[in-house]
Amino acid sequence: MIPKDPVMLLSFLNLKLRDFYKSDEEMYEDLELDRKETEEKMAAIGYFYDKEKNKFV
């Protein structure tokens, strides 16, 4: 289950990226997440995906 709360979603995404996926593309595809919607939720709380770190910072 994907968290609705943006802060919980941030934690969920970074855990998934750290433990299971080499890139955000893999994660979005595997979890069937809408990239635009997810990135908007993260941007609303001041977080953006960092490709080099493979996490939202």
BALOBA-1460 file (C-alpha; in Angstrom, 3 decimals):
// residues 57
<rec num="1" residu="m" x="0.000" y="0.000" z="0.000"/>
<rec num="2" residu="i" x="1.337" y="3.405" z="-1.035"/>
<rec num="3" residu="p" x="1.086" y="6.066" z="1.710"/>
<rec num="4" residu="k" x="-1.120" y="9.089" z="1.003"/>
<rec num="5" residu="d" x="0.564" y="11.411" z="3.492"/>
<rec num="6" residu="p" x="3.458" y="13.207" z="1.707"/>
<rec num="7" residu="v" x="5.961" y="12.768" z="4.569"/>
<rec num="8" residu="m" x="5.162" y="9.060" z="4.890"/>
<rec num="9" residu="l" x="5.347" y="8.779" z="1.102"/>
<rec num="10" residu="l" x="8.813" y="10.353" z="1.158"/>
<rec num="11" residu="s" x="10.018" y="7.769" z="3.658"/>
<rec num="12" residu="f" x="8.411" y="4.952" z="1.669"/>
<rec num="13" residu="l" x="9.956" y="6.067" z="-1.632"/>
<rec num="14" residu="n" x="13.442" y="6.512" z="-0.221"/>
<rec num="15" residu="l" x="13.284" y="3.114" z="1.464"/>
<rec num="16" residu="k" x="12.223" y="1.485" z="-1.802"/>
<rec num="17" residu="l" x="14.935" y="3.308" z="-3.755"/>
<rec num="18" residu="r" x="17.599" y="2.383" z="-1.218"/>
<rec num="19" residu="d" x="16.654" y="-1.269" z="-0.790"/>
<rec num="20" residu="f" x="15.084" y="-2.383" z="-4.066"/>
<rec num="21" residu="y" x="15.670" y="-0.105" z="-7.069"/>
<rec num="22" residu="k" x="18.703" y="1.241" z="-8.909"/>
<rec num="23" residu="s" x="16.710" y="4.148" z="-10.337"/>
<rec num="24" residu="d" x="13.463" y="6.010" z="-9.970"/>
<rec num="25" residu="e" x="12.392" y="4.732" z="-13.401"/>
<rec num="26" residu="e" x="12.524" y="1.130" z="-12.153"/>
<rec num="27" residu="m" x="10.546" y="2.060" z="-9.074"/>
<rec num="28" residu="y" x="7.809" y="3.969" z="-10.930"/>
<rec num="29" residu="e" x="7.369" y="1.129" z="-13.399"/>
<rec num="30" residu="d" x="7.403" y="-1.700" z="-10.866"/>
<rec num="31" residu="l" x="5.093" y="0.010" z="-8.363"/>
<rec num="32" residu="e" x="2.916" y="1.462" z="-11.141"/>
<rec num="33" residu="l" x="3.227" y="4.966" z="-9.716"/>
<rec num="34" residu="d" x="2.372" y="8.082" z="-11.681"/>
<rec num="35" residu="r" x="5.676" y="9.974" z="-11.948"/>
<rec num="36" residu="k" x="4.143" y="13.437" z="-12.349"/>
<rec num="37" residu="e" x="1.740" y="13.048" z="-9.437"/>
<rec num="38" residu="t" x="4.431" y="11.612" z="-7.158"/>
<rec num="39" residu="e" x="6.986" y="14.296" z="-8.041"/>
<rec num="40" residu="e" x="4.371" y="17.012" z="-7.434"/>
<rec num="41" residu="k" x="3.633" y="15.588" z="-3.974"/>
<rec num="42" residu="m" x="7.337" y="15.518" z="-3.141"/>
<rec num="43" residu="a" x="7.925" y="19.032" z="-4.507"/>
<rec num="44" residu="a" x="5.054" y="20.320" z="-2.357"/>
<rec num="45" residu="i" x="7.077" y="19.399" z="0.742"/>
<rec num="46" residu="g" x="10.385" y="20.573" z="-0.735"/>
<rec num="47" residu="y" x="11.870" y="17.279" z="-1.957"/>
<rec num="48" residu="f" x="13.204" y="16.421" z="-5.396"/>
<rec num="49" residu="y" x="14.742" y="13.260" z="-6.825"/>
<rec num="50" residu="d" x="18.560" y="13.272" z="-6.912"/>
<rec num="51" residu="k" x="19.731" y="10.826" z="-9.583"/>
<rec num="52" residu="e" x="23.283" y="10.577" z="-8.215"/>
<rec num="53" residu="k" x="22.076" y="9.745" z="-4.702"/>
<rec num="54" residu="n" x="19.066" y="7.754" z="-5.967"/>
<rec num="55" residu="k" x="16.784" y="9.321" z="-3.398"/>
<rec num="56" residu="f" x="14.551" y="12.294" z="-2.742"/>
<rec num="57" residu="v" x="16.470" y="15.095" z="-1.037"/>
